[in-house]
């Protein structure tokens, strides 16, 4: 993968040298010159920039610069972290966007094979297609969560853009996508046809207002994710940068950092990216907010607790709730207090789906079941299996 990577800029390296002792910048090993990558042994995270933005529907030739994000992240102090971080530099644009996708997919796949979590500083979000394709070599179905105001489904028959890449993820072989969830969508940004299609495909969609009312509802969605992507424009303009975000509505800084931490504590999430990044040199508070989003994700990973061993009944409790003609089976971890609900799989078509027999849920969904309310996510997961 070394041939696809360009070093971190000299400005960032110089900035790293003058930072106070104890900051992340003093601890992160950096790709300083071509052909000389940091040692990846024992590494938990790899910062990776991808400069591709030519499929942005608003592209007018602007180049992406990631120095402001790196400087901000390097200046932060770590928590009580056990996992090492390296900065692999950037994947520059290839001759075509497809060339960039190939390079990006190759690097992500190599990191996943080494059990290293990529921390992706991304250009236009169509590059998420390549992040997803990196999982082809793993040989299992994956769940993807997109923190975004848009569904980005688009028309799979048309050329890919940063607003229409999910359709390609759904229809292109190999078919590895089990579930797609959108957190924070805003109805007025999405065509009615796409909202209807999300329902027909039994995908999960959570409106911005629903998350703002109680951000903890995203925890079980993120607990079940392999890939988590954040569209930076899902953050409201006053929090990020009016220049780079046209919407006055969106997540505030506290909410987006909480979402990132929930993604981190998920035992399944193996790659995390923030996309639609622009040049934030003149918007330092926006760059710092993105840096803090990554900080909270890394913090969450360092506090992961393995609580999914359901072979020993000493570590969990079972609650059976009769409802209509079903008996819903809930399981609660004694270690973390987190909840799951069993999904009765009927189809024998794809044995890879057997890994999804337990669906993360919340305590409130259990309480709702005791009041004869079947959790909507349970209904969607079961119907998806029956199709």
N, C-alpha and C positions, 0 to 999 in steps of 0.2 A: 504493500500500500504506500510505501514511501515515495514512489514516483509521482503520486497524485497530490502530494502535500507541499505547500510553500511555507516558509518560515514565518513566525510572528514578526511584525514590523520592528525595525530598529528603534523607533520611538517608544514602543511598548517595552522593549527590553531595557532601554535607558530609564524609563519610568520605574520599572521593577527594581532597578539598582538603588534608587534613592528612597524607597519605601521604608517605613519603620520596621524594626525587627518584630517578628511574630505575625506579620500580616500574611495573607495568602500568597502574595507576590513573592515573598521570601521563601516560600515552601514549594511552590509549583515549579516543576521542571519544564522548561520551555524548548520548543523546536526553534533553535537560533539560526541554523544555517542548513542549506540544502544537503540532503543525504545524511544528516546527523540527528536522528530522532531520539527523544528521551527513552531511557530504559523502561519497558512496559511491565517488568516483573513486579508483582505485588500492587499494581495500580488498580484503583477502583473507578476512577473517572477520567475521561479524556475530553478536554475542550476542543471543539472542532468548528471552524467557520466554513460556510459554503457561500460563495459570493454570487451565485446564479440569481438573476432577476429578470432575464430577458422574456420570460413568459408572463410577466406582470402585465395585466391589461392596461395599466397606465404607464408602461415603460416608455421613457423618452431618452434613454441613453445614460441615465444616472448610474454611477458606480457605487457599490456598497462599501462602506468603511466601518470596520469593527473595532478600531483602536479604543474608542471611548468606552465601549462595554468592557473590554479587557482591563483597561486602567481602573475602572470602577470596581470590578470584581477583585482584582489584585489588591486593592487598597483595604478590603474588608479583613476582619480578623476571623479565623475559623472558630467553630465550637469545639466541643470535645469529640473530635472526629478521629476515626481509626483508619479511614481509607485515603489513599494517596491520590493526588490530582496531577495530571500533566496537561500541557497545552500543545497540541499537535499542529497548530497553525491553521492555515486555510486551504480549501480546495478552490483554486482559481477557475474561472470560466474556461470550458473547453471550446473547441471550434464551433460546436453547437450545444444547445441546452441538453440534448440527449447524451452528449459526451460527458457533460458534467454529472448527469444522473448516474452514468455508469461508474465514474470515479467515486462518487459519493456512496453509492450502493456497495462498492467493493470495500471501501474503508470501514463503513458501518458494519458490514458482515464480518470483517476481520476483528473488529473490536468486540462484537457479540460473541464470537468464538472464544475470545480470551476472557469472557465474563467481565469486560470493562464497559461501564455505562457511558455512552456518548452524551456530552452536554453540547447541544448543537446551537450555534449562532447562525441563523438561517436568513437567506434572502427571501425571494418570493416563495409562497407556500406550496407551489406545485412541486417543489423539491421533496416534499413529504412523500410523494409517490415513490421516489427512490429510497427513502428511509424505510418505507413499508416493504419494498422489494428485497431489501437486504435480509429479510426474514425468510426468504425462499429456501435458504440453505439449512434452516433449523428444522423444517419438516413438521411444523405443527400449526394449528389454527391460531390466529392472533386477534386480540381485541385492540381497537384504536380509539382513543379519546381525543377530541379536538376541542380546545377552549377557544371558541370563535363566535362571532356574531352572525356568521353565515354558515350554511350547510356545505357549500362548495361542491355540490353534486355535479351539476352541469350536464352536458350531453356527451356521453362516452364516444359518440360517433364523430365529434368535432375535435380539433386540435386542443391539446391540454393547455390550460392556463392556471393562474393562481386562484381563480374562482371556479374552476371546473376540472378538478383532478380526482375527486373521490369516485366519480362515475367510472373512471379508468381503473381505479383500485378494485372496484366491484366486479367489473366484467373481464378484466385481463387475466389470463392464466399465468401461473397456477393460482387456483382460488384458495387463498389462505386467510381471508378475512372472515372471522366469525361474527364479530359485532362492531358497529361503529356508533359512537356516542358523541353528541355535540353538547357542550356545556356553555350556557350563556348566550344562546341565539336570540336575535331580536327580529320579531315577526316582519317588521316593515322592510327588512333587508333581504327577505327570502321569498321567491315566487311561490304562490299557493301550490303549484304543481310539485315543487320540491318538498314542501311540508307534507303533502299527501304521499309522496314517494317514500319519505322517511317512515311514515306509518305503515305503508304497505310492506316495506322490507323489515318491519319490526325492529328498527333501530331506535335508540334512545335519544331523546332531545329534551333539554331542560332550558326553559326560558330564563333570561337574565334576572327578571324580577323574582323568580322562584329561588334562585341561588342567593340573591342578595338578602332575601328574607331569612335564610338559614344556610350558610355556606357549608355546613357539615353534611348536607345531603349529597355532596359530591364524593364523600369518602368511599362508599361502597362501589361507585362507578369507577373511580380511579384504582381501587383495590383490585379490580378485575381486569385492569388494562396492561398491555404489553408495551404499547407505544403511546406516549402523551405528547401532543403538540399544542403550543400556545400561539395563536395569531396575536401579535402585539397590538393590532387595532381593536382587539376585544377590550382593551384598557381604555377608559374614557380619556378624551383629549387633555383635560386639565391635569390629569395625573401623569401623563406621558410627555406629550409635546403636541401642541396645536398644529405645528407645521407638519408633523408626521402622522397625525390621527385626525380624521375629518369628523369623527362622531363625538358629540357631547355626552353620549350615554355609553356605559360600559362598566367594567369592574374598577373599583378603586384599589389603591395600593395594598391595603390590608387584605382585601378579598383575594387578589391575585396571588399574593404571597402565601395565604392560607391554602389556596388550591395547589400551589407548587409543593407545599409541605405534605399535603395529603397524597400527592403523587409520589413523593419520596418514600413515605412510610409503607407504600404498597410493596409487598414482596414480589410482585410480578413485573413491575415497570422496569424495562431494560434499556430504554432509550428515551431521552427527553430533549425536546427542541423548542426554541422560541423563534418564530419566523416573522416575515414582513418587516425586518429591521432595515432601517435606512441609515443615513449619515447623521449621527447624533452628536457631532462635535460641538454644535451650538445649542444643544439641549442636554446639558450634563445631568440634570435631575432625572430625565427619562432614561439615560444610560445607567444611572445608579439604580433606578427601580428595576430594570431588567437584571442587573447584577444581583440585586437582592432576591429576585425571583429564583435565580440559580442557587443562591446561598441557601434559601429555605428548602429547595429540593434536595441539595446535598445534605443538609441537616436532617431531613426526613429519612434519607437512605441510611445514615449513620445510626438512626434510632429504630431501624426495622426489628421486629420481633417475629420469629417463626411461630405461628399459631395455627397452622393449617394441617397439623397431623391429627387426623380423625380416626386413627387406628387404635388409640388408647383412650378409653372412656374416662380416665381420670382427668383428662385435660379439657373436657368439654361437657356441656349439658345438652340434652335433647328435649325439645318441646314440640308436642304434636297437637295441631289445631284442626279440628273438624270444621269444614266450611263447605257449604253446598254438598256436592257429591265427592269432594276431595278431602284428603287429610294432609295438610301442609306440615312438613317436618322442618323445624328450625334447629340450628345448632349454635351454641354460644361458647366462645373460647374462654376458659378460666384464666388464661394468661393476660389477655388484652381486653376482654369484654366485648369483642367484635362478634357480629352475628352473620350467619349464612342461612340460606334456605335451599332445600334439595329440589332439583329439577328432575322429574321422572322422564328419562329419555325413552322414546318409543322407537324411533328410527334406528335401523342397523346399517344404514347406508354408508356412513363415514365414521369409522372407529376413532378417528382423531377427536371427535366431539365428546368422547367419554371423559375427557379431562375437565369438562365444564359441568359436571353433575352437581356442583355446589355453587350457588350464586350468592355473592356478597350482598348483604342487606343491612338495614338499620333496625334498631330496637323499636322505633316508631312503626315500622312495617309489621313487626311481630304484634305490636299492640293493635294495629289496624286489623290484622287477621283475626285476633280474638274478638273483634267487633264485626266479624263477617265481611271484611274488606280484603279481597284478594289483591296482593301487590301487583301493580301494572307491569313491572319489570319481569316478574315471574310468568305472567301471561304471555308477554312477548317472547321470552326465552323458550317457553314450551311450544308456542305456535311456530317459531322459527325452526324447531327441530322436527315438527310434524309436516312441514312443507316438503 
